[in-house]
């Protein structure tokens, strides 16, 4: 979502609420020129300002950014998604645990081989 789409959504929402730029600026505690720059996209939309505008219009920031109300999952569908992701997370956590053990094992093998190499170098030094 680019800044121009967001500014269009802000303007459309303000107009649908029958608010002028001046009224909106006043309610947001901004100067009219600051609000105009904000709505024109000349001032970057930051989370703080976006949340203030969404609160003023009594909508979510998602709705303000997207230009429509996103579908809300609830009930059985949401529980199915939660169970699926919980299951996937458990599998991934087990895989991470297994990989950590493998890394530890390889690190021990490397230490052992380093010790052997060191001992062999010392022996070669004694023989020469």
Backbone bond lengths (Angstrom), bond angles and torsions (degrees), N, CA, C in turn:
res aa  C-N    CA-C-N  psi(-1)  N-CA   C-N-CA  omega(-1)  CA-C   N-CA-C  phi
1 X - - - 1.456 - - 1.513 106.90 -
2 X 1.329 116.39 123.70 1.457 118.94 -179.35 1.524 110.79 -94.12
3 X 1.326 114.36 168.95 1.460 121.37 -175.89 1.530 111.22 -61.41
4 X 1.345 118.08 -34.85 1.466 119.87 -178.25 1.528 111.27 -67.14
5 X 1.312 117.84 -36.53 1.467 120.45 177.51 1.518 110.64 -66.39
6 X 1.321 116.31 -40.88 1.462 120.43 -179.94 1.522 110.21 -64.02
7 X 1.346 116.67 -44.83 1.469 118.92 -179.32 1.524 110.87 -63.96
8 X 1.336 117.24 -35.98 1.463 120.14 176.77 1.527 110.63 -64.86
9 X 1.326 116.23 -41.07 1.466 119.90 178.59 1.524 111.31 -64.25
10 X 1.330 116.09 -39.16 1.467 120.11 178.11 1.521 109.97 -63.81
11 X 1.327 116.54 -46.86 1.467 120.38 -179.98 1.524 110.74 -61.63
12 X 1.340 117.45 -48.03 1.471 120.97 -179.46 1.527 111.46 -60.58
13 X 1.307 116.52 -42.25 1.462 119.84 -179.91 1.518 110.69 -65.80
14 X 1.332 116.38 -43.44 1.470 120.20 178.36 1.521 109.78 -59.92
15 X 1.321 116.59 -46.81 1.468 120.55 -178.69 1.530 111.16 -65.14
16 X 1.336 117.37 -37.78 1.469 119.28 179.12 1.528 111.71 -66.45
17 X 1.314 116.63 -22.99 1.466 122.00 177.13 1.530 111.07 -90.19
18 X 1.326 115.20 2.21 1.472 122.36 178.55 1.530 111.68 59.47
19 X 1.334 115.79 40.14 1.460 121.07 177.73 1.524 109.38 -107.11
20 X 1.308 116.33 143.36 1.454 120.33 173.90 1.530 108.00 -84.39
21 X 1.330 115.47 167.18 1.454 118.99 175.66 1.529 109.86 -61.85
22 X 1.330 116.04 -39.37 1.460 120.86 -179.71 1.520 112.06 -62.67
23 X 1.336 117.23 -45.10 1.461 120.72 178.83 1.532 110.94 -63.54
24 X 1.312 115.09 -41.83 1.463 119.99 179.94 1.522 110.29 -64.19
25 X 1.327 116.72 -45.94 1.467 121.15 179.28 1.527 110.51 -58.90
26 X 1.325 116.27 -44.41 1.462 121.26 -179.88 1.530 110.76 -60.57
27 X 1.325 117.05 -45.64 1.462 121.09 -178.87 1.532 112.44 -67.51
28 X 1.341 115.09 -27.35 1.465 119.28 178.41 1.526 112.65 -87.65
29 X 1.322 115.73 -8.12 1.456 119.45 -178.63 1.518 112.41 74.35
30 X 1.336 115.80 31.97 1.467 121.63 179.69 1.517 108.89 -117.27
31 X 1.318 115.30 159.99 1.466 117.88 172.62 1.527 107.50 -75.34
32 X 1.324 115.56 158.11 1.462 120.18 179.41 1.518 110.66 -60.17
33 X 1.333 117.40 -42.91 1.470 119.51 -178.82 1.528 111.13 -65.43
34 X 1.324 117.73 -37.49 1.472 120.92 177.15 1.521 110.68 -64.15
35 X 1.337 115.59 -43.03 1.459 118.50 179.75 1.532 110.47 -66.15
36 X 1.325 117.31 -41.94 1.470 119.99 178.51 1.532 110.48 -58.78
37 X 1.335 116.52 -44.52 1.472 120.17 177.92 1.523 110.31 -60.98
38 X 1.316 116.33 -40.13 1.457 122.44 179.11 1.522 110.26 -62.29
39 X 1.326 116.47 -48.19 1.462 120.83 -177.74 1.524 112.27 -71.03
40 X 1.327 116.74 -30.20 1.472 120.19 177.67 1.521 111.87 -77.82
41 X 1.310 116.87 -11.74 1.461 120.14 -179.43 1.511 113.09 87.62
42 X 1.325 116.99 9.60 1.460 120.49 179.64 1.528 111.09 -81.41
43 X 1.309 116.33 -17.70 1.461 122.21 174.43 1.522 106.04 -112.29
44 X 1.310 116.29 131.56 1.458 119.94 -178.49 1.524 110.69 -61.27
45 X 1.307 115.10 140.11 1.460 120.80 176.19 1.522 106.68 -81.62
46 X 1.303 115.58 116.22 1.463 120.08 177.83 1.516 108.58 -109.45
47 X 1.319 116.54 158.14 1.462 120.95 -175.26 1.519 113.16 -53.06
48 X 1.336 116.73 -41.03 1.461 119.69 -177.73 1.531 110.54 -61.31
49 X 1.329 116.79 -49.90 1.468 120.33 179.86 1.521 111.42 -65.23
50 X 1.311 116.15 -39.59 1.456 120.27 -179.58 1.530 110.24 -61.87
51 X 1.310 116.41 -42.59 1.472 120.35 179.02 1.524 110.77 -64.98
52 X 1.335 117.03 -40.06 1.469 120.46 178.47 1.524 110.45 -62.12
53 X 1.332 117.15 -43.59 1.472 121.16 -179.68 1.524 109.58 -65.63
54 X 1.329 116.90 -45.45 1.469 120.43 179.39 1.522 110.61 -60.04
55 X 1.324 116.98 -42.88 1.469 120.57 178.18 1.523 111.17 -61.97
56 X 1.328 116.19 -42.39 1.462 120.35 179.36 1.533 110.69 -60.30
57 X 1.326 116.52 -43.75 1.464 121.16 -178.18 1.535 112.25 -83.31
58 X 1.355 115.93 -3.01 1.459 122.53 179.88 1.524 112.47 58.17
59 X 1.343 114.31 46.35 1.465 121.43 175.94 1.534 107.59 -135.20
60 X 1.314 116.03 169.99 1.467 119.67 178.67 1.527 109.43 -81.39
61 X 1.327 115.51 158.70 1.474 118.89 176.23 1.519 109.96 -63.80
62 X 1.331 117.33 -33.27 1.472 120.17 177.96 1.522 110.67 -60.28
63 X 1.315 115.50 -44.56 1.469 119.91 179.78 1.522 110.80 -64.37
64 X 1.317 116.48 -38.79 1.461 120.67 179.31 1.524 110.69 -66.35
65 X 1.318 117.19 -42.55 1.468 121.55 -178.64 1.528 110.88 -72.14
66 X 1.329 116.91 -45.50 1.458 120.89 -175.64 1.529 113.48 -78.34
67 X 1.320 116.15 -28.43 1.461 119.51 -177.54 1.514 112.67 89.92
68 X 1.320 117.04 1.88 1.459 122.22 177.13 1.527 108.39 -152.67
69 X 1.305 115.65 162.85 1.462 120.29 -179.96 1.527 108.67 -83.03
70 X 1.327 116.98 116.80 1.462 118.56 179.72 1.522 110.98 -67.78
71 X 1.310 115.51 149.78 1.463 120.35 178.84 1.515 109.01 -65.07
72 X 1.297 115.84 137.11 1.461 121.20 179.42 1.524 108.83 -102.72
73 X 1.323 115.42 125.26 1.455 119.55 175.85 1.518 109.03 -81.21
74 X 1.306 115.79 136.29 1.453 119.95 173.73 1.516 107.86 -154.39
75 X 1.288 115.22 170.04 1.455 120.30 176.59 1.511 113.08 70.57
76 X 1.337 116.10 -147.29 1.464 121.03 -174.71 1.537 113.69 -58.72
77 X 1.304 117.50 -38.25 1.466 120.20 -178.59 1.522 110.49 -61.43
78 X 1.317 116.75 -43.68 1.457 121.22 179.42 1.526 110.32 -65.41
79 X 1.309 117.48 -42.15 1.467 120.90 179.03 1.523 111.14 -63.05
80 X 1.337 117.19 -38.19 1.468 120.47 177.42 1.514 110.86 -63.08
81 X 1.332 116.87 -41.79 1.465 121.46 178.72 1.527 109.36 -65.06
82 X 1.315 117.37 -43.99 1.474 121.09 179.36 1.526 110.79 -61.08
83 X 1.334 117.03 -45.94 1.466 120.44 -179.93 1.526 110.35 -62.53
84 X 1.319 116.34 -43.42 1.466 120.38 -179.75 1.524 110.70 -61.19
85 X 1.321 117.12 -47.75 1.462 120.35 -178.73 1.525 111.62 -70.04
86 X 1.324 117.60 -34.90 1.456 120.03 176.37 1.524 109.86 -62.79
87 X 1.314 116.10 -42.24 1.463 121.22 177.98 1.536 110.85 -63.82
88 X 1.319 116.31 -44.89 1.475 120.29 179.14 1.524 111.11 -63.05
89 X 1.313 116.27 -40.88 1.470 120.62 179.74 1.527 109.68 -63.31
90 X 1.328 117.60 -42.32 1.467 121.07 178.73 1.524 110.94 -60.46
91 X 1.318 117.05 -43.68 1.469 121.45 178.47 1.526 109.83 -61.47
92 X 1.329 116.98 -44.58 1.464 120.60 -179.70 1.524 111.94 -66.56
93 X 1.332 117.08 -38.94 1.459 120.00 177.65 1.529 110.89 -63.31
94 X 1.329 117.50 -40.53 1.466 121.47 177.36 1.523 109.96 -64.44
95 X 1.316 117.26 -41.33 1.473 121.30 179.20 1.527 110.31 -63.40
96 X 1.319 117.11 -41.89 1.472 121.11 177.89 1.530 109.67 -61.73
97 X 1.318 116.50 -44.07 1.463 120.59 179.16 1.530 110.42 -59.97
98 X 1.341 116.70 -44.33 1.464 120.69 178.87 1.530 111.30 -63.51
99 X 1.306 117.05 -41.27 1.462 120.65 179.75 1.527 111.28 -67.20
100 X 1.325 117.61 -37.15 1.467 120.81 177.07 1.528 110.47 -62.91
101 X 1.339 117.23 -40.34 1.462 121.02 176.56 1.531 110.65 -63.83
102 X 1.318 116.90 -41.58 1.464 121.65 179.37 1.526 110.59 -63.44
103 X 1.306 117.31 -43.87 1.468 121.62 178.25 1.526 109.68 -61.86
104 X 1.307 117.00 -43.46 1.462 121.24 178.80 1.525 110.90 -61.54
105 X 1.310 116.20 -42.57 1.467 121.15 178.59 1.527 110.98 -62.80
106 X 1.320 116.34 -44.49 1.474 120.34 178.43 1.523 110.97 -64.33
107 X 1.311 117.22 -38.29 1.462 120.58 178.61 1.524 110.07 -63.14
108 X 1.327 117.99 -40.48 1.471 121.91 178.04 1.537 110.48 -65.47
109 X 1.318 116.57 -40.56 1.478 120.39 177.41 1.522 110.45 -61.56
110 X 1.300 117.09 -42.33 1.475 121.42 179.40 1.523 110.06 -64.11
111 X 1.330 118.12 -43.23 1.468 121.23 178.25 1.531 110.89 -60.19
112 X 1.332 115.91 -43.67 1.465 120.44 179.68 1.525 110.78 -61.94
113 X 1.314 116.68 -45.22 1.473 120.56 -179.75 1.524 111.01 -65.98
114 X 1.326 116.73 -37.40 1.475 119.81 176.73 1.531 110.86 -61.96
115 X 1.340 115.83 -39.81 1.468 119.65 177.98 1.530 111.08 -64.49
116 X 1.317 116.27 -42.13 1.469 120.64 178.68 1.524 110.55 -62.45
117 X 1.320 116.73 -45.16 1.468 121.29 178.71 1.520 109.91 -60.52
118 X 1.315 117.09 -43.42 1.458 121.16 179.62 1.525 110.95 -62.26
119 X 1.324 117.45 -43.94 1.459 121.32 178.65 1.524 111.18 -63.64
120 X 1.332 117.19 -41.52 1.468 120.86 179.43 1.527 111.24 -65.29
121 X 1.325 116.56 -38.17 1.458 119.70 178.53 1.541 110.35 -64.54
122 X 1.313 116.02 -41.07 1.470 120.02 178.15 1.524 110.83 -62.97
123 X 1.337 116.31 -42.63 1.473 120.69 179.54 1.524 109.79 -63.27
124 X 1.341 116.86 -43.93 1.475 120.15 178.96 1.517 111.03 -62.31
125 X 1.303 116.21 -36.66 1.458 121.00 177.94 1.507 111.40 -66.29
126 X 1.325 118.95 -33.53 1.457 122.73 -179.92 1.522 110.42 -74.40
127 X 1.348 118.01 -35.20 1.447 122.61 -176.15 1.532 110.48 -71.68
128 X 1.304 118.42 -39.56 1.465 121.74 -175.76 1.438 112.98 -65.13
